[in-house]
Amino acid sequence: MDSVFLNKAAAAVLLSIATAWICGAVGSTVVPITAPAKPAFSVPGTENVPIAPYMAHADADHGEELAHQICSSCHALVSAASDGVGPNLAGVAGRPRASITGYAYSSALAGQKAHVWSDQALSDWLTSPARFAPGTRMSLVGISSPAQRADIIAYLHTLAE
């Protein structure tokens, strides 16, 4: 191999990289990356529905069973208990969001301190935490049944701080 061949190979590689970079820069300038105003489709059971009609028939005892199955692995459900992976849920209904002192909330929830955990907000959160607060650290995919969400919320109302 002579130096002329190596120079040609190096020039070809550098020109290829430069061309790809320029094409990417021009393409991202001409076609901006934007999310659609309305999603093209939605997965059934993940849309936010009014929870008030379900709260009228909610069963706190069934909600307690569900909360212990779904929530207790990460959250404490007793007022005197310390926080787990997630914050303590005692007194969460009606409490301002991200308001437990000493718990390190994600920035997705820390930015919502001005809002309160109403029944509808809790329902929307339990439907899809990632959609409710994009960037949250909560790993729950969501609870699709509004009746089950209402039962859990009714149980959360029984937990005193």
N, C-alpha and C positions, 0 to 999 in steps of 0.2 A: 504494500500500500504506500502510495506516495502522498506527499503533503497536499497536492492539488485535490485528490479525491477526498481527503479528510476535511479540507476547507469547504468543498461542495456539500458534503454530508452535513456539516455543522450549519452552513448557511440554509440548507433545506429545512433542518429541524427548527432553527430560529424563525425562519419565515413562516413555517406552518403554525408555530405557537403564536406568533404575532398576528397572523391572519385569523386564527380562531378567536383570539382575544378581541380583536377589532370587530369581528362579526357579532360576538356576544354583546359587546358594548353598544353597537349600533342597534341590534335587535331589541335589547332591553329599553333603549331610548324610544324607539319607534312604537313598540308594543308594550305599554306599561303593564305591570303585574297588578291586577285588581281583582278583588273578590266580587262575585255577582251580587247584585242588589237583593235578589231573591234566589234561594237555592233551587236547583233544577228538580230535586226530588227530596222527600223526607222519609225517614224510616218510620213505619207505623208504630205508634205507642210512645214516640219521643217528643211529640208536640206538647206545648204547655196548654193545659185545660184548666178552667176555673175549678178550684178545689172546694169552694163553699158548699155546693150540693152534696159532695161526698162527706164533708165534715159533719153534716146533719145526721148521718148514719154511721159515723166512725165508731169503731170498737177499740177502746184503749187497751183492753186485755190482749186482743189479737195483736195490736201494735207493740205491746211489750214483748211478745214472742218474736215478732219480726225484728224489733230493735236489737234483741239479744242475739238473734241469728246473723243479722247483717251489720250492725253498727258496733257491737261491743268488742269486737276484736281490735278496733283502733280507738274507740272513744270510751271514756268513763261515763257511766249513767247514774252515778251517785254524787251528791253535792260535795261531800268531803273528800272525794277521791282526787288524786292528782291527774293532770292531763296525760293521755297516752300518746300514740302516734298523732292522733287528732285531738282537738280541744274537748274538754268536758262538756257533755250535752245537757247537764242539769241546768234548768232555767233558760235554755236557748230560745224557747218560744217567747217572742216579744222583746228579746234582748238586742241591742245594737250589734251589727255584724263586726267580726274581728275585734271584740271588746274585752276578751279575757287577758288581763295583764300577765306578762311573763310567757305567753305562748307566741311562738314565732310563726305568724300567719304568712301565707304566700302573698306576693304583691298583688295578685289578682283579687284577693279578699281584703287585704289591708286598704285598698283604695275605695272600699265600699263602707267605711266606718260610719258614714252619715245615714245609712239605711238600717232598718230594723228587720229582724227575722219574723215577718208576718206569716200567717198560714200559707198564703199564696207564694211567698218567696221561698219558704221551706219546701213546698211542693215542687216549684220550678227547679230548685237545687237538687232535690231527690230524683227528679226526672232525668237530669243530665248535669252533673256538677261541672263537667268540662265545657258545656255550652253556656251555663249560667255565669261562670267566671273563668274565661279562657286563661290557662296558665296555672290553674289550681293544682295543688299536689294531691288532692283526694283522688284515689284510684277507683272509686265506685263508678261502674259504667252507667248505672241508673236503674230506677225502679219504674217499670212501664205501667203498672196498674195504679190508677188514681185511687182506688179503694184502699189498696195497701199503703199508699203514701198517706192517705187521710188517717188510717189506723195508727201509723207511726207518729204522725203529728199530734193526734189525740193523746197518745202515750207521752210524748214530749211535754205536753201541757201539764201532765201530772207530776213531772219532775221539778221539785223546788230547788232553788239555789241554796 
